[in-house]
Amino acid sequence: MNATAPRLYVDFNSGDEDGSYWIALFEDQRVDDVIERLGFYDRMPIVAYYSDDEDEFEFDGHLVHRPNDIPRAPQWRVIINEDTFRRLRSSVPS
């Protein structure tokens, strides 16, 4: 795990055929709205995470810029390294 990489909430239900996912939030802010101010850049290493009442997990990954013509649709995505999966919490019996 990259200890200095920002941790971004990712919508893992929004995967594309190329293996990228929408980045939803960074510190409760929409990533596309704050990316320039934060100094994020294409191919930047990040930690992608998901969390709900029952489960929390993360992967290492990197940002990719994917411009599109859909208003308010995310233009930044993340590609994860599936080999870095880390389960942080689960209330579901294994």
Secondary structure as UniProt FT lines:
FT   TURN            3..4
FT   STRAND          7..11
FT   TURN            12..13
FT   TURN            17..18
FT   STRAND          20..26
FT   TURN            27..28
FT   STRAND          29..30
FT   HELIX           31..38
FT   TURN            42..43
FT   STRAND          45..51
FT   STRAND          55..65
FT   TURN            71..72
FT   STRAND          76..80
FT   HELIX           82..84
FT   STRAND          86..90
//
